Amino acid sequence: MSDDFAIKQVSGLKCVHLSKTERLELDCFIGHYIKTRNLRSVPDIERTLRSTLEGYPGHPPVMVNELNAWIDRTLGYRATYPDFTQLEDL
């Protein structure tokens, strides 16, 4: 890990790293997580995610793929993907 990456860490879960140079603020990450798991209709999902994230056992820098996997295991969600069955008709 480069020294520059270690120096620019934000403590806690204020942000989630996409790469060594790109990161999402926690609010953006939560919105993206809700969208990719199709959880908009789940009551109080944002509050549930925030309270779950308080128990995240990892240490900064927190990478997005690690956090997604941890939340998925903890809460039992899965990413949703577009239905590609329509392409088979082409």
N, C-alpha and C positions, 0 to 999 in steps of 0.2 A: 504494500500500500504506500502510495507516495506521501511525503511529508505534507504537501499542500492539502491533500484530502483529509489527513488527520487534523490539521490546523483549522480547517473550515467546518468542522463538525458542529452541529447544533445539539446541545444536550437534551436528553429526554426524547419524547416523541413530538417535537414541534414540527419536524419535517421527516419525509421519507425519501431516500435516495433512489433515483432511477438509474444513475450511473455515477462515476466519480465527479462529474461536473454538473449534473442535473438533479434537481430535487423538487418535490412537491410539498407545499405546506400541508399540514395535517387536514385542514378543512377540504382542500382539493382532493387529497387521497381518499378521504371518507366518501366524498361525492362520487369519485371514480369507482370505488369499491361497490357502492350501492348500485351504480349503473351496470357494472360488469356482472354483478350477481343478480340483477333484475329484482332488487329488493325494495323498490319504491313503495310498493303496497303494504309492506310490513310495518305495522304500527310501532312507533318510537324506535325505528331502526337506527337513526343517527345517535340517539342517547344510548342505545344498547352497544353500538360500536365503540363509542367514547368510553363507556364504563369498562368494556372488555379490554380496550387498549391500555387502560390504567394498570392492568395486570400483565402486560407484555414483559416476558423475562429477559429479552435480549438487551444488548447495549449498543449505543450509537457507534458508528453510523448504521442505521437501519435501512436495509435494502428492501425495495418494494416487493420483490418476489418472495422473500423470506416472511415478510409481514402478511402478505396475502395468504400464504400457506398456513401460517400460524392461526390466523383468524378463521380460515376455512376449517381447520381441524378443531378449533375451539368451539365454534358455533355451528359447524356442520353445513356450511354453505359451499356452493360450487359455482364456478364461472359459467356464464351462459354464452353460447356461441350462436351465430346466425344459422338458420336451417338451410343447408346446402342441397337438400333433396330436390329442390326445383331445378337445379342445374343439370340433373340427370336427364331431363327431358330434352335438352338441346341436342 
